[in-house]
Amino acid sequence: MIIVQVKENESIDKALKRFKKKFEKTGVLKELRSRTAFEKNSVRRRNEVIRAAYRERMRAQEEI
């Protein structure tokens, strides 16, 4: 369970933003979406390779 302490004189919007950030870090929503449809292992590996290549290209562009 995610707990966000609302500080004194803190707006609800800021507390909600902190909650959303913590929730995103847990990866619950990402896992839920991945479980909605079965994905073969070969397809999963292929997607991981594609994502890794994309990240490498982005890092290479940043270095330039």
PDBQT receptor file of N, H, CA, C and O in Angstrom, charges set to zero:
ATOM      1  N   MET A   1       0.833  -1.173   0.000  1.00  0.00    +0.000 N 
ATOM      2  CA  MET A   1       0.000   0.000   0.000  1.00  0.00    +0.000 C 
ATOM      3  C   MET A   1       0.882   1.241   0.000  1.00  0.00    +0.000 C 
ATOM      4  O   MET A   1       1.851   1.323   0.754  1.00  0.00    +0.000 OA
ATOM      5  N   ILE A   2       0.549   2.182  -0.828  1.00  0.00    +0.000 N 
ATOM      6  H   ILE A   2      -0.238   2.115  -1.441  1.00  0.00    +0.000 HD
ATOM      7  CA  ILE A   2       1.322   3.413  -0.941  1.00  0.00    +0.000 C 
ATOM      8  C   ILE A   2       0.749   4.445   0.012  1.00  0.00    +0.000 C 
ATOM      9  O   ILE A   2      -0.449   4.728   0.004  1.00  0.00    +0.000 OA
ATOM     10  N   ILE A   3       1.629   5.001   0.834  1.00  0.00    +0.000 N 
ATOM     11  H   ILE A   3       2.602   4.771   0.840  1.00  0.00    +0.000 HD
ATOM     12  CA  ILE A   3       1.207   6.016   1.795  1.00  0.00    +0.000 C 
ATOM     13  C   ILE A   3       1.952   7.301   1.498  1.00  0.00    +0.000 C 
ATOM     14  O   ILE A   3       3.176   7.308   1.371  1.00  0.00    +0.000 OA
ATOM     15  N   VAL A   4       1.208   8.384   1.388  1.00  0.00    +0.000 N 
ATOM     16  H   VAL A   4       0.213   8.378   1.491  1.00  0.00    +0.000 HD
ATOM     17  CA  VAL A   4       1.783   9.701   1.151  1.00  0.00    +0.000 C 
ATOM     18  C   VAL A   4       1.320  10.611   2.278  1.00  0.00    +0.000 C 
ATOM     19  O   VAL A   4       0.127  10.866   2.442  1.00  0.00    +0.000 OA
ATOM     20  N   GLN A   5       2.282  11.092   3.045  1.00  0.00    +0.000 N 
ATOM     21  H   GLN A   5       3.251  10.885   2.912  1.00  0.00    +0.000 HD
ATOM     22  CA  GLN A   5       1.957  12.003   4.127  1.00  0.00    +0.000 C 
ATOM     23  C   GLN A   5       1.783  13.405   3.561  1.00  0.00    +0.000 C 
ATOM     24  O   GLN A   5       2.681  13.922   2.895  1.00  0.00    +0.000 OA
ATOM     25  N   VAL A   6       0.651  14.016   3.816  1.00  0.00    +0.000 N 
ATOM     26  H   VAL A   6      -0.078  13.597   4.357  1.00  0.00    +0.000 HD
ATOM     27  CA  VAL A   6       0.403  15.384   3.363  1.00  0.00    +0.000 C 
ATOM     28  C   VAL A   6       1.004  16.322   4.399  1.00  0.00    +0.000 C 
ATOM     29  O   VAL A   6       0.601  16.325   5.562  1.00  0.00    +0.000 OA
ATOM     30  N   LYS A   7       1.971  17.114   3.960  1.00  0.00    +0.000 N 
ATOM     31  H   LYS A   7       2.298  17.111   3.015  1.00  0.00    +0.000 HD
ATOM     32  CA  LYS A   7       2.664  18.021   4.857  1.00  0.00    +0.000 C 
ATOM     33  C   LYS A   7       1.794  19.236   5.162  1.00  0.00    +0.000 C 
ATOM     34  O   LYS A   7       0.840  19.537   4.443  1.00  0.00    +0.000 OA
ATOM     35  N   GLU A   8       2.138  19.909   6.221  1.00  0.00    +0.000 N 
ATOM     36  H   GLU A   8       2.913  19.664   6.804  1.00  0.00    +0.000 HD
ATOM     37  CA  GLU A   8       1.387  21.093   6.608  1.00  0.00    +0.000 C 
ATOM     38  C   GLU A   8       1.555  22.178   5.556  1.00  0.00    +0.000 C 
ATOM     39  O   GLU A   8       2.663  22.416   5.075  1.00  0.00    +0.000 OA
ATOM     40  N   ASN A   9       0.467  22.828   5.201  1.00  0.00    +0.000 N 
ATOM     41  H   ASN A   9      -0.433  22.634   5.591  1.00  0.00    +0.000 HD
ATOM     42  CA  ASN A   9       0.435  23.883   4.178  1.00  0.00    +0.000 C 
ATOM     43  C   ASN A   9       0.823  23.372   2.793  1.00  0.00    +0.000 C 
ATOM     44  O   ASN A   9       1.285  24.149   1.958  1.00  0.00    +0.000 OA
ATOM     45  N   GLU A  10       0.640  22.073   2.540  1.00  0.00    +0.000 N 
ATOM     46  H   GLU A  10       0.265  21.442   3.219  1.00  0.00    +0.000 HD
ATOM     47  CA  GLU A  10       0.922  21.523   1.216  1.00  0.00    +0.000 C 
ATOM     48  C   GLU A  10      -0.399  21.344   0.477  1.00  0.00    +0.000 C 
ATOM     49  O   GLU A  10      -1.384  20.876   1.048  1.00  0.00    +0.000 OA
ATOM     50  N   SER A  11      -0.407  21.716  -0.781  1.00  0.00    +0.000 N 
ATOM     51  H   SER A  11       0.393  22.096  -1.244  1.00  0.00    +0.000 HD
ATOM     52  CA  SER A  11      -1.640  21.594  -1.543  1.00  0.00    +0.000 C 
ATOM     53  C   SER A  11      -1.910  20.122  -1.861  1.00  0.00    +0.000 C 
ATOM     54  O   SER A  11      -0.997  19.298  -1.901  1.00  0.00    +0.000 OA
ATOM     55  N   ILE A  12      -3.159  19.825  -2.080  1.00  0.00    +0.000 N 
ATOM     56  H   ILE A  12      -3.901  20.495  -2.048  1.00  0.00    +0.000 HD
ATOM     57  CA  ILE A  12      -3.567  18.466  -2.424  1.00  0.00    +0.000 C 
ATOM     58  C   ILE A  12      -2.968  18.070  -3.774  1.00  0.00    +0.000 C 
ATOM     59  O   ILE A  12      -2.636  16.905  -3.992  1.00  0.00    +0.000 OA
ATOM     60  N   ASP A  13      -2.832  19.036  -4.673  1.00  0.00    +0.000 N 
ATOM     61  H   ASP A  13      -3.102  19.983  -4.496  1.00  0.00    +0.000 HD
ATOM     62  CA  ASP A  13      -2.273  18.742  -5.993  1.00  0.00    +0.000 C 
ATOM     63  C   ASP A  13      -0.848  18.213  -5.896  1.00  0.00    +0.000 C 
ATOM     64  O   ASP A  13      -0.485  17.262  -6.588  1.00  0.00    +0.000 OA
ATOM     65  N   LYS A  14      -0.036  18.835  -5.030  1.00  0.00    +0.000 N 
ATOM     66  H   LYS A  14      -0.330  19.608  -4.468  1.00  0.00    +0.000 HD
ATOM     67  CA  LYS A  14       1.343  18.375  -4.871  1.00  0.00    +0.000 C 
ATOM     68  C   LYS A  14       1.391  16.986  -4.250  1.00  0.00    +0.000 C 
ATOM     69  O   LYS A  14       2.199  16.149  -4.652  1.00  0.00    +0.000 OA
ATOM     70  N   ALA A  15       0.528  16.743  -3.271  1.00  0.00    +0.000 N 
ATOM     71  H   ALA A  15      -0.128  17.423  -2.944  1.00  0.00    +0.000 HD
ATOM     72  CA  ALA A  15       0.489  15.425  -2.640  1.00  0.00    +0.000 C 
ATOM     73  C   ALA A  15       0.032  14.371  -3.641  1.00  0.00    +0.000 C 
ATOM     74  O   ALA A  15       0.557  13.258  -3.660  1.00  0.00    +0.000 OA
ATOM     75  N   LEU A  16      -0.930  14.715  -4.461  1.00  0.00    +0.000 N 
ATOM     76  H   LEU A  16      -1.357  15.620  -4.446  1.00  0.00    +0.000 HD
ATOM     77  CA  LEU A  16      -1.406  13.787  -5.492  1.00  0.00    +0.000 C 
ATOM     78  C   LEU A  16      -0.310  13.502  -6.511  1.00  0.00    +0.000 C 
ATOM     79  O   LEU A  16      -0.171  12.372  -6.979  1.00  0.00    +0.000 OA
ATOM     80  N   LYS A  17       0.464  14.520  -6.854  1.00  0.00    +0.000 N 
ATOM     81  H   LYS A  17       0.351  15.438  -6.474  1.00  0.00    +0.000 HD
ATOM     82  CA  LYS A  17       1.563  14.337  -7.793  1.00  0.00    +0.000 C 
ATOM     83  C   LYS A  17       2.619  13.386  -7.211  1.00  0.00    +0.000 C 
ATOM     84  O   LYS A  17       3.153  12.538  -7.926  1.00  0.00    +0.000 OA
ATOM     85  N   ARG A  18       2.918  13.530  -5.909  1.00  0.00    +0.000 N 
ATOM     86  H   ARG A  18       2.484  14.219  -5.328  1.00  0.00    +0.000 HD
ATOM     87  CA  ARG A  18       3.869  12.626  -5.269  1.00  0.00    +0.000 C 
ATOM     88  C   ARG A  18       3.328  11.200  -5.243  1.00  0.00    +0.000 C 
ATOM     89  O   ARG A  18       4.075  10.243  -5.445  1.00  0.00    +0.000 OA
ATOM     90  N   PHE A  19       2.016  11.062  -4.992  1.00  0.00    +0.000 N 
ATOM     91  H   PHE A  19       1.409  11.839  -4.828  1.00  0.00    +0.000 HD
ATOM     92  CA  PHE A  19       1.401   9.737  -5.002  1.00  0.00    +0.000 C 
ATOM     93  C   PHE A  19       1.517   9.100  -6.377  1.00  0.00    +0.000 C 
ATOM     94  O   PHE A  19       1.878   7.928  -6.487  1.00  0.00    +0.000 OA
ATOM     95  N   LYS A  20       1.218   9.854  -7.422  1.00  0.00    +0.000 N 
ATOM     96  H   LYS A  20       0.925  10.806  -7.332  1.00  0.00    +0.000 HD
ATOM     97  CA  LYS A  20       1.292   9.319  -8.779  1.00  0.00    +0.000 C 
ATOM     98  C   LYS A  20       2.703   8.874  -9.113  1.00  0.00    +0.000 C 
ATOM     99  O   LYS A  20       2.893   7.838  -9.751  1.00  0.00    +0.000 OA
ATOM    100  N   LYS A  21       3.700   9.649  -8.687  1.00  0.00    +0.000 N 
ATOM    101  H   LYS A  21       3.545  10.490  -8.169  1.00  0.00    +0.000 HD
ATOM    102  CA  LYS A  21       5.090   9.305  -8.965  1.00  0.00    +0.000 C 
ATOM    103  C   LYS A  21       5.464   8.001  -8.251  1.00  0.00    +0.000 C 
ATOM    104  O   LYS A  21       6.115   7.138  -8.839  1.00  0.00    +0.000 OA
ATOM    105  N   LYS A  22       5.054   7.859  -6.991  1.00  0.00    +0.000 N 
ATOM    106  H   LYS A  22       4.525   8.561  -6.514  1.00  0.00    +0.000 HD
ATOM    107  CA  LYS A  22       5.335   6.627  -6.253  1.00  0.00    +0.000 C 
ATOM    108  C   LYS A  22       4.624   5.443  -6.894  1.00  0.00    +0.000 C 
ATOM    109  O   LYS A  22       5.190   4.355  -7.005  1.00  0.00    +0.000 OA
ATOM    110  N   PHE A  23       3.395   5.658  -7.312  1.00  0.00    +0.000 N 
ATOM    111  H   PHE A  23       2.936   6.542  -7.222  1.00  0.00    +0.000 HD
ATOM    112  CA  PHE A  23       2.617   4.588  -7.935  1.00  0.00    +0.000 C 
ATOM    113  C   PHE A  23       3.265   4.146  -9.240  1.00  0.00    +0.000 C 
ATOM    114  O   PHE A  23       3.312   2.952  -9.536  1.00  0.00    +0.000 OA
ATOM    115  N   GLU A  24       3.761   5.095 -10.019  1.00  0.00    +0.000 N 
ATOM    116  H   GLU A  24       3.723   6.065  -9.779  1.00  0.00    +0.000 HD
ATOM    117  CA  GLU A  24       4.409   4.776 -11.294  1.00  0.00    +0.000 C 
ATOM    118  C   GLU A  24       5.679   3.973 -11.064  1.00  0.00    +0.000 C 
ATOM    119  O   GLU A  24       5.995   3.076 -11.846  1.00  0.00    +0.000 OA
ATOM    120  N   LYS A  25       6.418   4.287  -9.988  1.00  0.00    +0.000 N 
ATOM    121  H   LYS A  25       6.162   5.015  -9.352  1.00  0.00    +0.000 HD
ATOM    122  CA  LYS A  25       7.663   3.573  -9.692  1.00  0.00    +0.000 C 
ATOM    123  C   LYS A  25       7.400   2.108  -9.340  1.00  0.00    +0.000 C 
ATOM    124  O   LYS A  25       8.252   1.257  -9.595  1.00  0.00    +0.000 OA
ATOM    125  N   THR A  26       6.260   1.805  -8.770  1.00  0.00    +0.000 N 
ATOM    126  H   THR A  26       5.568   2.497  -8.563  1.00  0.00    +0.000 HD
ATOM    127  CA  THR A  26       5.986   0.426  -8.383  1.00  0.00    +0.000 C 
ATOM    128  C   THR A  26       5.802  -0.471  -9.595  1.00  0.00    +0.000 C 
ATOM    129  O   THR A  26       6.076  -1.669  -9.513  1.00  0.00    +0.000 OA
ATOM    130  N   GLY A  27       5.346   0.072 -10.719  1.00  0.00    +0.000 N 
ATOM    131  H   GLY A  27       5.123   1.045 -10.786  1.00  0.00    +0.000 HD
ATOM    132  CA  GLY A  27       5.190  -0.715 -11.935  1.00  0.00    +0.000 C 
ATOM    133  C   GLY A  27       3.932  -1.564 -11.969  1.00  0.00    +0.000 C 
ATOM    134  O   GLY A  27       3.834  -2.476 -12.789  1.00  0.00    +0.000 OA
ATOM    135  N   VAL A  28       2.980  -1.291 -11.112  1.00  0.00    +0.000 N 
ATOM    136  H   VAL A  28       3.060  -0.550 -10.445  1.00  0.00    +0.000 HD
ATOM    137  CA  VAL A  28       1.753  -2.074 -11.037  1.00  0.00    +0.000 C 
ATOM    138  C   VAL A  28       0.956  -1.960 -12.329  1.00  0.00    +0.000 C 
ATOM    139  O   VAL A  28       0.499  -2.964 -12.876  1.00  0.00    +0.000 OA
ATOM    140  N   LEU A  29       0.795  -0.756 -12.806  1.00  0.00    +0.000 N 
ATOM    141  H   LEU A  29       1.167   0.060 -12.362  1.00  0.00    +0.000 HD
ATOM    142  CA  LEU A  29       0.000  -0.538 -14.012  1.00  0.00    +0.000 C 
ATOM    143  C   LEU A  29       0.652  -1.173 -15.235  1.00  0.00    +0.000 C 
ATOM    144  O   LEU A  29      -0.032  -1.738 -16.089  1.00  0.00    +0.000 OA
ATOM    145  N   LYS A  30       1.971  -1.079 -15.312  1.00  0.00    +0.000 N 
ATOM    146  H   LYS A  30       2.526  -0.620 -14.618  1.00  0.00    +0.000 HD
ATOM    147  CA  LYS A  30       2.705  -1.678 -16.430  1.00  0.00    +0.000 C 
ATOM    148  C   LYS A  30       2.527  -3.198 -16.430  1.00  0.00    +0.000 C 
ATOM    149  O   LYS A  30       2.305  -3.804 -17.478  1.00  0.00    +0.000 OA
ATOM    150  N   GLU A  31       2.627  -3.801 -15.254  1.00  0.00    +0.000 N 
ATOM    151  H   GLU A  31       2.808  -3.309 -14.403  1.00  0.00    +0.000 HD
ATOM    152  CA  GLU A  31       2.450  -5.253 -15.154  1.00  0.00    +0.000 C 
ATOM    153  C   GLU A  31       1.020  -5.657 -15.486  1.00  0.00    +0.000 C 
ATOM    154  O   GLU A  31       0.796  -6.677 -16.137  1.00  0.00    +0.000 OA
ATOM    155  N   LEU A  32       0.061  -4.868 -15.045  1.00  0.00    +0.000 N 
ATOM    156  H   LEU A  32       0.242  -4.039 -14.516  1.00  0.00    +0.000 HD
ATOM    157  CA  LEU A  32      -1.337  -5.166 -15.327  1.00  0.00    +0.000 C 
ATOM    158  C   LEU A  32      -1.601  -5.158 -16.829  1.00  0.00    +0.000 C 
ATOM    159  O   LEU A  32      -2.288  -6.036 -17.352  1.00  0.00    +0.000 OA
ATOM    160  N   ARG A  33      -1.056  -4.168 -17.513  1.00  0.00    +0.000 N 
ATOM    161  H   ARG A  33      -0.499  -3.455 -17.089  1.00  0.00    +0.000 HD
ATOM    162  CA  ARG A  33      -1.241  -4.095 -18.966  1.00  0.00    +0.000 C 
ATOM    163  C   ARG A  33      -0.554  -5.254 -19.673  1.00  0.00    +0.000 C 
ATOM    164  O   ARG A  33      -1.060  -5.764 -20.673  1.00  0.00    +0.000 OA
ATOM    165  N   SER A  34       0.596  -5.669 -19.158  1.00  0.00    +0.000 N 
ATOM    166  H   SER A  34       1.007  -5.255 -18.346  1.00  0.00    +0.000 HD
ATOM    167  CA  SER A  34       1.297  -6.778 -19.810  1.00  0.00    +0.000 C 
ATOM    168  C   SER A  34       0.569  -8.095 -19.606  1.00  0.00    +0.000 C 
ATOM    169  O   SER A  34       0.712  -9.010 -20.417  1.00  0.00    +0.000 OA
ATOM    170  N   ARG A  35      -0.202  -8.208 -18.548  1.00  0.00    +0.000 N 
ATOM    171  H   ARG A  35      -0.318  -7.465 -17.889  1.00  0.00    +0.000 HD
ATOM    172  CA  ARG A  35      -0.920  -9.456 -18.268  1.00  0.00    +0.000 C 
ATOM    173  C   ARG A  35      -2.271  -9.553 -18.971  1.00  0.00    +0.000 C 
ATOM    174  O   ARG A  35      -2.908 -10.605 -18.939  1.00  0.00    +0.000 OA
ATOM    175  N   THR A  36      -2.708  -8.486 -19.596  1.00  0.00    +0.000 N 
ATOM    176  H   THR A  36      -2.190  -7.631 -19.623  1.00  0.00    +0.000 HD
ATOM    177  CA  THR A  36      -4.026  -8.523 -20.243  1.00  0.00    +0.000 C 
ATOM    178  C   THR A  36      -4.047  -9.473 -21.419  1.00  0.00    +0.000 C 
ATOM    179  O   THR A  36      -5.077 -10.083 -21.705  1.00  0.00    +0.000 OA
ATOM    180  N   ALA A  37      -2.912  -9.609 -22.113  1.00  0.00    +0.000 N 
ATOM    181  H   ALA A  37      -2.075  -9.113 -21.881  1.00  0.00    +0.000 HD
ATOM    182  CA  ALA A  37      -2.856 -10.505 -23.261  1.00  0.00    +0.000 C 
ATOM    183  C   ALA A  37      -1.569 -11.307 -23.171  1.00  0.00    +0.000 C 
ATOM    184  O   ALA A  37      -0.529 -10.775 -22.784  1.00  0.00    +0.000 OA
ATOM    185  N   PHE A  38      -1.633 -12.580 -23.526  1.00  0.00    +0.000 N 
ATOM    186  H   PHE A  38      -2.478 -13.012 -23.841  1.00  0.00    +0.000 HD
ATOM    187  CA  PHE A  38      -0.457 -13.436 -23.469  1.00  0.00    +0.000 C 
ATOM    188  C   PHE A  38       0.521 -13.040 -24.563  1.00  0.00    +0.000 C 
ATOM    189  O   PHE A  38       0.131 -12.761 -25.697  1.00  0.00    +0.000 OA
ATOM    190  N   GLU A  39       1.790 -13.019 -24.205  1.00  0.00    +0.000 N 
ATOM    191  H   GLU A  39       2.107 -13.245 -23.284  1.00  0.00    +0.000 HD
ATOM    192  CA  GLU A  39       2.837 -12.692 -25.164  1.00  0.00    +0.000 C 
ATOM    193  C   GLU A  39       3.855 -13.833 -25.152  1.00  0.00    +0.000 C 
ATOM    194  O   GLU A  39       4.385 -14.194 -24.102  1.00  0.00    +0.000 OA
ATOM    195  N   LYS A  40       4.115 -14.382 -26.313  1.00  0.00    +0.000 N 
ATOM    196  H   LYS A  40       3.685 -14.088 -27.166  1.00  0.00    +0.000 HD
ATOM    197  CA  LYS A  40       5.070 -15.486 -26.393  1.00  0.00    +0.000 C 
ATOM    198  C   LYS A  40       6.451 -15.013 -25.965  1.00  0.00    +0.000 C 
ATOM    199  O   LYS A  40       6.780 -13.832 -26.079  1.00  0.00    +0.000 OA
ATOM    200  N   ASN A  41       7.264 -15.959 -25.467  1.00  0.00    +0.000 N 
ATOM    201  H   ASN A  41       6.997 -16.919 -25.375  1.00  0.00    +0.000 HD
ATOM    202  CA  ASN A  41       8.603 -15.604 -25.014  1.00  0.00    +0.000 C 
ATOM    203  C   ASN A  41       9.451 -15.039 -26.138  1.00  0.00    +0.000 C 
ATOM    204  O   ASN A  41      10.224 -14.104 -25.925  1.00  0.00    +0.000 OA
ATOM    205  N   SER A  42       9.313 -15.598 -27.334  1.00  0.00    +0.000 N 
ATOM    206  H   SER A  42       8.685 -16.357 -27.507  1.00  0.00    +0.000 HD
ATOM    207  CA  SER A  42      10.112 -15.104 -28.458  1.00  0.00    +0.000 C 
ATOM    208  C   SER A  42       9.747 -13.658 -28.790  1.00  0.00    +0.000 C 
ATOM    209  O   SER A  42      10.623 -12.854 -29.107  1.00  0.00    +0.000 OA
ATOM    210  N   VAL A  43       8.475 -13.331 -28.719  1.00  0.00    +0.000 N 
ATOM    211  H   VAL A  43       7.763 -13.984 -28.461  1.00  0.00    +0.000 HD
ATOM    212  CA  VAL A  43       8.027 -11.959 -28.998  1.00  0.00    +0.000 C 
ATOM    213  C   VAL A  43       8.522 -11.018 -27.909  1.00  0.00    +0.000 C 
ATOM    214  O   VAL A  43       8.935  -9.894 -28.193  1.00  0.00    +0.000 OA
ATOM    215  N   ARG A  44       8.479 -11.476 -26.665  1.00  0.00    +0.000 N 
ATOM    216  H   ARG A  44       8.143 -12.389 -26.434  1.00  0.00    +0.000 HD
ATOM    217  CA  ARG A  44       8.945 -10.657 -25.544  1.00  0.00    +0.000 C 
ATOM    218  C   ARG A  44      10.435 -10.357 -25.686  1.00  0.00    +0.000 C 
ATOM    219  O   ARG A  44      10.864  -9.219 -25.492  1.00  0.00    +0.000 OA
ATOM    220  N   ARG A  45      11.223 -11.379 -26.024  1.00  0.00    +0.000 N 
ATOM    221  H   ARG A  45      10.875 -12.303 -26.181  1.00  0.00    +0.000 HD
ATOM    222  CA  ARG A  45      12.663 -11.179 -26.205  1.00  0.00    +0.000 C 
ATOM    223  C   ARG A  45      12.945 -10.220 -27.359  1.00  0.00    +0.000 C 
ATOM    224  O   ARG A  45      13.818  -9.358 -27.257  1.00  0.00    +0.000 OA
ATOM    225  N   ARG A  46      12.206 -10.372 -28.452  1.00  0.00    +0.000 N 
ATOM    226  H   ARG A  46      11.497 -11.072 -28.535  1.00  0.00    +0.000 HD
ATOM    227  CA  ARG A  46      12.398  -9.505 -29.609  1.00  0.00    +0.000 C 
ATOM    228  C   ARG A  46      12.112  -8.052 -29.226  1.00  0.00    +0.000 C 
ATOM    229  O   ARG A  46      12.856  -7.148 -29.605  1.00  0.00    +0.000 OA
ATOM    230  N   ASN A  47      11.033  -7.834 -28.476  1.00  0.00    +0.000 N 
ATOM    231  H   ASN A  47      10.429  -8.569 -28.168  1.00  0.00    +0.000 HD
ATOM    232  CA  ASN A  47      10.700  -6.470 -28.053  1.00  0.00    +0.000 C 
ATOM    233  C   ASN A  47      11.773  -5.901 -27.129  1.00  0.00    +0.000 C 
ATOM    234  O   ASN A  47      12.087  -4.713 -27.206  1.00  0.00    +0.000 OA
ATOM    235  N   GLU A  48      12.340  -6.739 -26.252  1.00  0.00    +0.000 N 
ATOM    236  H   GLU A  48      12.085  -7.704 -26.190  1.00  0.00    +0.000 HD
ATOM    237  CA  GLU A  48      13.398  -6.272 -25.362  1.00  0.00    +0.000 C 
ATOM    238  C   GLU A  48      14.627  -5.856 -26.160  1.00  0.00    +0.000 C 
ATOM    239  O   GLU A  48      15.259  -4.846 -25.849  1.00  0.00    +0.000 OA
ATOM    240  N   VAL A  49      14.967  -6.629 -27.186  1.00  0.00    +0.000 N 
ATOM    241  H   VAL A  49      14.454  -7.449 -27.439  1.00  0.00    +0.000 HD
ATOM    242  CA  VAL A  49      16.120  -6.296 -28.027  1.00  0.00    +0.000 C 
ATOM    243  C   VAL A  49      15.871  -4.991 -28.763  1.00  0.00    +0.000 C 
ATOM    244  O   VAL A  49      16.766  -4.152 -28.864  1.00  0.00    +0.000 OA
ATOM    245  N   ILE A  50      14.673  -4.817 -29.273  1.00  0.00    +0.000 N 
ATOM    246  H   ILE A  50      13.946  -5.499 -29.192  1.00  0.00    +0.000 HD
ATOM    247  CA  ILE A  50      14.332  -3.575 -29.988  1.00  0.00    +0.000 C 
ATOM    248  C   ILE A  50      14.422  -2.384 -29.044  1.00  0.00    +0.000 C 
ATOM    249  O   ILE A  50      14.963  -1.342 -29.415  1.00  0.00    +0.000 OA
ATOM    250  N   ARG A  51      13.897  -2.525 -27.822  1.00  0.00    +0.000 N 
ATOM    251  H   ARG A  51      13.458  -3.371 -27.521  1.00  0.00    +0.000 HD
ATOM    252  CA  ARG A  51      13.960  -1.428 -26.855  1.00  0.00    +0.000 C 
ATOM    253  C   ARG A  51      15.403  -1.103 -26.473  1.00  0.00    +0.000 C 
ATOM    254  O   ARG A  51      15.770   0.066 -26.357  1.00  0.00    +0.000 OA
ATOM    255  N   ALA A  52      16.227  -2.149 -26.277  1.00  0.00    +0.000 N 
ATOM    256  H   ALA A  52      15.929  -3.099 -26.371  1.00  0.00    +0.000 HD
ATOM    257  CA  ALA A  52      17.626  -1.934 -25.915  1.00  0.00    +0.000 C 
ATOM    258  C   ALA A  52      18.363  -1.199 -27.032  1.00  0.00    +0.000 C 
ATOM    259  O   ALA A  52      19.157  -0.299 -26.761  1.00  0.00    +0.000 OA
ATOM    260  N   ALA A  53      18.108  -1.575 -28.284  1.00  0.00    +0.000 N 
ATOM    261  H   ALA A  53      17.463  -2.307 -28.504  1.00  0.00    +0.000 HD
ATOM    262  CA  ALA A  53      18.752  -0.902 -29.415  1.00  0.00    +0.000 C 
ATOM    263  C   ALA A  53      18.321   0.561 -29.476  1.00  0.00    +0.000 C 
ATOM    264  O   ALA A  53      19.136   1.436 -29.768  1.00  0.00    +0.000 OA
ATOM    265  N   TYR A  54      17.062   0.825 -29.205  1.00  0.00    +0.000 N 
ATOM    266  H   TYR A  54      16.400   0.114 -28.967  1.00  0.00    +0.000 HD
ATOM    267  CA  TYR A  54      16.560   2.207 -29.201  1.00  0.00    +0.000 C 
ATOM    268  C   TYR A  54      17.259   3.026 -28.116  1.00  0.00    +0.000 C 
ATOM    269  O   TYR A  54      17.683   4.156 -28.357  1.00  0.00    +0.000 OA
ATOM    270  N   ARG A  55      17.377   2.443 -26.913  1.00  0.00    +0.000 N 
ATOM    271  H   ARG A  55      17.033   1.525 -26.717  1.00  0.00    +0.000 HD
ATOM    272  CA  ARG A  55      18.053   3.152 -25.829  1.00  0.00    +0.000 C 
ATOM    273  C   ARG A  55      19.504   3.438 -26.177  1.00  0.00    +0.000 C 
ATOM    274  O   ARG A  55      20.010   4.520 -25.877  1.00  0.00    +0.000 OA
ATOM    275  N   GLU A  56      20.179   2.485 -26.805  1.00  0.00    +0.000 N 
ATOM    276  H   GLU A  56      19.768   1.607 -27.049  1.00  0.00    +0.000 HD
ATOM    277  CA  GLU A  56      21.565   2.682 -27.214  1.00  0.00    +0.000 C 
ATOM    278  C   GLU A  56      21.690   3.824 -28.221  1.00  0.00    +0.000 C 
ATOM    279  O   GLU A  56      22.605   4.642 -28.131  1.00  0.00    +0.000 OA
ATOM    280  N   ARG A  57      20.761   3.872 -29.183  1.00  0.00    +0.000 N 
ATOM    281  H   ARG A  57      20.018   3.208 -29.256  1.00  0.00    +0.000 HD
ATOM    282  CA  ARG A  57      20.789   4.964 -30.157  1.00  0.00    +0.000 C 
ATOM    283  C   ARG A  57      20.605   6.312 -29.479  1.00  0.00    +0.000 C 
ATOM    284  O   ARG A  57      21.279   7.282 -29.827  1.00  0.00    +0.000 OA
ATOM    285  N   MET A  58      19.689   6.377 -28.503  1.00  0.00    +0.000 N 
ATOM    286  H   MET A  58      19.142   5.589 -28.221  1.00  0.00    +0.000 HD
ATOM    287  CA  MET A  58      19.453   7.637 -27.792  1.00  0.00    +0.000 C 
ATOM    288  C   MET A  58      20.690   8.058 -27.002  1.00  0.00    +0.000 C 
ATOM    289  O   MET A  58      21.046   9.236 -26.984  1.00  0.00    +0.000 OA
ATOM    290  N   ARG A  59      21.352   7.087 -26.343  1.00  0.00    +0.000 N 
ATOM    291  H   ARG A  59      21.063   6.129 -26.358  1.00  0.00    +0.000 HD
ATOM    292  CA  ARG A  59      22.565   7.414 -25.592  1.00  0.00    +0.000 C 
ATOM    293  C   ARG A  59      23.669   7.887 -26.529  1.00  0.00    +0.000 C 
ATOM    294  O   ARG A  59      24.410   8.813 -26.198  1.00  0.00    +0.000 OA
ATOM    295  N   ALA A  60      23.783   7.262 -27.688  1.00  0.00    +0.000 N 
ATOM    296  H   ALA A  60      23.181   6.510 -27.957  1.00  0.00    +0.000 HD
ATOM    297  CA  ALA A  60      24.796   7.657 -28.658  1.00  0.00    +0.000 C 
ATOM    298  C   ALA A  60      24.536   9.071 -29.162  1.00  0.00    +0.000 C 
ATOM    299  O   ALA A  60      25.481   9.832 -29.368  1.00  0.00    +0.000 OA
ATOM    300  N   GLN A  61      23.282   9.433 -29.363  1.00  0.00    +0.000 N 
ATOM    301  H   GLN A  61      22.514   8.814 -29.196  1.00  0.00    +0.000 HD
ATOM    302  CA  GLN A  61      22.953  10.777 -29.821  1.00  0.00    +0.000 C 
ATOM    303  C   GLN A  61      23.262  11.819 -28.751  1.00  0.00    +0.000 C 
ATOM    304  O   GLN A  61      23.678  12.933 -29.069  1.00  0.00    +0.000 OA
ATOM    305  N   GLU A  62      23.058  11.458 -27.480  1.00  0.00    +0.000 N 
ATOM    306  H   GLU A  62      22.720  10.553 -27.222  1.00  0.00    +0.000 HD
ATOM    307  CA  GLU A  62      23.355  12.393 -26.399  1.00  0.00    +0.000 C 
ATOM    308  C   GLU A  62      24.843  12.687 -26.296  1.00  0.00    +0.000 C 
ATOM    309  O   GLU A  62      25.234  13.797 -25.934  1.00  0.00    +0.000 OA
ATOM    310  N   GLU A  63      25.673  11.703 -26.612  1.00  0.00    +0.000 N 
ATOM    311  H   GLU A  63      25.355  10.802 -26.906  1.00  0.00    +0.000 HD
ATOM    312  CA  GLU A  63      27.115  11.882 -26.511  1.00  0.00    +0.000 C 
ATOM    313  C   GLU A  63      27.652  12.802 -27.597  1.00  0.00    +0.000 C 
ATOM    314  O   GLU A  63      28.702  13.420 -27.424  1.00  0.00    +0.000 OA
ATOM    315  N   ILE A  64      26.957  12.895 -28.688  1.00  0.00    +0.000 N 
ATOM    316  H   ILE A  64      26.103  12.394 -28.828  1.00  0.00    +0.000 HD
ATOM    317  CA  ILE A  64      27.425  13.724 -29.817  1.00  0.00    +0.000 C 
ATOM    318  C   ILE A  64      27.244  15.195 -29.536  1.00  0.00    +0.000 C 
ATOM    319  O   ILE A  64      27.583  16.030 -30.375  1.00  0.00    +0.000 OA
TER     320      ILE A  64
